[in-house]
């Protein structure tokens, strides 16, 4: 008889794989270089990467 309870599953495996891929290719740093920060540097508390 078939069971339709899903068995033992995880829902975060895709996020783990995506995170590893983003780190491996430096995607976040590449994306940040595309942004322009027009804020006054003297008043900046958090840089764009942190945001």
N, CA, C and O of each residue as an XYZ file, in Angstrom:
204
protein
N       0.843     -1.168      0.000
C       0.000      0.000      0.000
C       0.898      1.244      0.000
O       1.936      1.254      0.662
N       0.519      2.262     -0.716
C       1.307      3.492     -0.811
C       1.039      4.421      0.361
O      -0.071      4.483      0.890
N       2.067      5.129      0.745
C       1.928      6.136      1.802
C       2.109      7.511      1.170
O       3.016      7.720      0.364
N       1.261      8.421      1.533
C       1.291      9.748      0.947
C       1.626     10.823      1.978
O       1.203     11.972      1.846
N       2.390     10.443      3.008
C       2.727     11.394      4.062
C       4.007     12.173      3.766
O       4.386     13.041      4.552
N       4.671     11.888      2.670
C       5.886     12.606      2.304
C       7.147     11.986      2.848
O       8.245     12.300      2.388
N       7.006     11.115      3.818
C       8.193     10.474      4.365
C       9.112     11.481      5.028
O       8.659     12.496      5.558
N      10.417     11.194      4.995
C      11.406     12.093      5.591
C      11.899     13.060      4.521
O      12.659     12.683      3.630
N      11.459     14.303      4.621
C      11.812     15.334      3.646
C      12.449     16.534      4.330
O      12.253     16.758      5.525
N      13.188     17.278      3.587
C      13.702     18.558      4.072
C      13.296     19.627      3.064
O      13.250     19.375      1.860
N      13.005     20.806      3.565
C      12.585     21.881      2.668
C      13.685     22.911      2.463
O      13.517     23.839      1.671
N      14.819     22.764      3.169
C      15.870     23.763      3.045
C      17.056     23.305      2.199
O      18.043     24.034      2.103
N      16.995     22.153      1.599
C      18.124     21.649      0.812
C      18.422     22.559     -0.382
O      19.585     22.738     -0.743
N      17.417     23.119     -0.979
C      17.624     24.034     -2.100
C      18.350     25.289     -1.667
O      19.195     25.804     -2.400
N      18.030     25.788     -0.482
C      18.696     26.987      0.046
C      20.161     26.713      0.337
O      21.013     27.569      0.098
N      20.461     25.531      0.848
C      21.849     25.163      1.136
C      22.648     25.102     -0.158
O      23.760     25.625     -0.227
N      22.095     24.477     -1.168
C      22.766     24.382     -2.462
C      22.942     25.761     -3.089
O      24.010     26.064     -3.621
N      21.921     26.590     -3.034
C      21.995     27.942     -3.585
C      23.059     28.768     -2.867
O      23.834     29.475     -3.511
N      23.100     28.684     -1.550
C      24.090     29.421     -0.775
C      25.509     29.006     -1.152
O      26.385     29.858     -1.306
N      25.740     27.713     -1.300
C      27.069     27.228     -1.681
C      27.450     27.717     -3.074
O      28.605     28.066     -3.317
N      26.495     27.744     -3.978
C      26.751     28.198     -5.346
C      27.063     29.692     -5.376
O      27.991     30.121     -6.060
N      26.288     30.483     -4.635
C      26.500     31.931     -4.568
C      27.902     32.232     -4.046
O      28.588     33.106     -4.576
N      28.332     31.510     -3.007
C      29.668     31.714     -2.452
C      30.745     31.282     -3.441
O      31.765     31.958     -3.580
N      30.531     30.176     -4.119
C      31.542     29.629     -5.037
C      31.820     30.566     -6.211
O      32.961     30.670     -6.662
N      30.791     31.245     -6.708
C      30.999     32.104     -7.884
C      31.094     33.587     -7.523
O      31.250     34.433     -8.403
N      31.000     33.904     -6.215
C      31.105     35.298     -5.793
C      29.963     36.163     -6.285
O      30.163     37.342     -6.575
N      28.785     35.606     -6.383
C      27.638     36.318     -6.950
C      27.289     37.587     -6.179
O      26.997     38.616     -6.790
N      27.314     37.534     -4.862
C      26.940     38.705     -4.073
C      27.891     39.862     -4.329
O      27.446     40.993     -4.526
N      29.191     39.600     -4.329
C      30.160     40.668     -4.590
C      30.014     41.234     -5.996
O      30.166     42.438     -6.201
N      29.722     40.380     -6.956
C      29.528     40.842     -8.333
C      28.287     41.727     -8.425
O      28.294     42.739     -9.126
N      27.238     41.351     -7.728
C      26.001     42.129     -7.724
C      26.215     43.485     -7.055
O      25.749     44.506     -7.560
N      26.919     43.500     -5.917
C      27.156     44.736     -5.184
C      27.930     45.741     -6.033
O      27.675     46.942     -5.942
N      28.859     45.279     -6.846
C      29.634     46.187     -7.698
C      28.751     46.899     -8.730
O      29.155     47.920     -9.286
N      27.565     46.376     -8.988
C      26.641     47.001     -9.943
C      25.849     48.149     -9.311
O      25.218     48.927    -10.027
N      25.875     48.261     -8.001
C      25.088     49.266     -7.301
C      25.904     50.522     -7.046
O      27.121     50.461     -6.877
N      25.231     51.648     -7.021
C      25.856     52.923     -6.696
C      25.311     53.393     -5.362
O      24.098     53.471     -5.169
N      26.210     53.705     -4.446
C      25.805     54.177     -3.120
C      25.928     55.692     -3.098
O      27.036     56.221     -3.019
N      24.812     56.390     -3.167
C      24.806     57.839     -3.224
C      24.740     58.505     -1.859
O      24.554     59.719     -1.774
N      24.887     57.734     -0.793
C      24.797     58.308      0.546
C      26.082     59.052      0.919
O      27.145     58.806      0.349
N      25.965     59.947      1.868
C      27.117     60.690      2.381
C      27.988     59.721      3.182
O      27.539     59.222      4.213
N      29.223     59.436      2.741
C      30.086     58.468      3.426
C      30.324     58.794      4.896
O      30.550     57.885      5.695
N      30.281     60.059      5.265
C      30.490     60.446      6.661
C      29.333     60.015      7.562
O      29.479     59.942      8.782
N      28.188     59.732      6.950
C      27.004     59.377      7.738
C      26.595     57.923      7.565
O      25.580     57.496      8.116
N      27.361     57.170      6.817
C      27.018     55.766      6.550
C      27.418     54.891      7.735
O      28.565     54.914      8.181
N      26.470     54.134      8.226
C      26.735     53.193      9.309
C      26.911     51.785      8.737
O      27.816     51.056      9.143
N      26.054     51.406      7.804
C      26.085     50.074      7.206
C      26.437     50.190      5.729
O      25.805     50.953      4.997
N      27.430     49.447      5.294
C      27.782     49.478      3.875
C      26.755     48.689      3.060
O      25.908     47.994      3.622
N      26.835     48.800      1.763
C      25.849     48.171      0.876
C      25.842     46.658      1.065
O      24.771     46.051      1.048
N      26.989     46.038      1.241
C      27.056     44.586      1.426
C      26.266     44.154      2.661
O      25.586     43.128      2.638
N      26.356     44.927      3.726
C      25.622     44.601      4.955
C      24.118     44.744      4.757
O      23.332     43.955      5.282
N      23.731     45.755      3.996
C      22.304     45.971      3.755
C      21.743     44.866      2.923
O      20.552     44.870      2.613
